């Protein structure tokens, strides 16, 4: 199954590790370090021009998505339930 992350970006649901609200980046020191490390490794992709509302972590990449974490979680649950 697939999960649409916004723009033209789609991932396999089997690649999904976690979905976070963008606010976690400001409130958690560990998440800041995680994203900073991913940026240094060039494994961070920003989807589209819109403001990011969520952070999606896959096995190989960290995405900044313009779709809210609540909406993405609903999409993920639907694809896993099928």
HELIX and SHEET records of a PDB file:
HELIX    1   1 UNK A   13  UNK A   15  5                                   3    
HELIX    2   2 UNK A   24  UNK A   27  1                                   4    
HELIX    3   3 UNK A   29  UNK A   40  1                                  12    
HELIX    4   4 UNK A   69  UNK A   81  1                                  13    
SHEET    1   A 2 UNK A   2  UNK A   6  0                                        
SHEET    2   A 2 UNK A   9  UNK A  12 -1                                        
SHEET    1   B 4 UNK A  16  UNK A  21  0                                        
SHEET    2   B 4 UNK A  54  UNK A  58 -1                                        
SHEET    3   B 4 UNK A  62  UNK A  65 -1                                        
SHEET    4   B 4 UNK A  44  UNK A  46  1                                        
END                                                                             
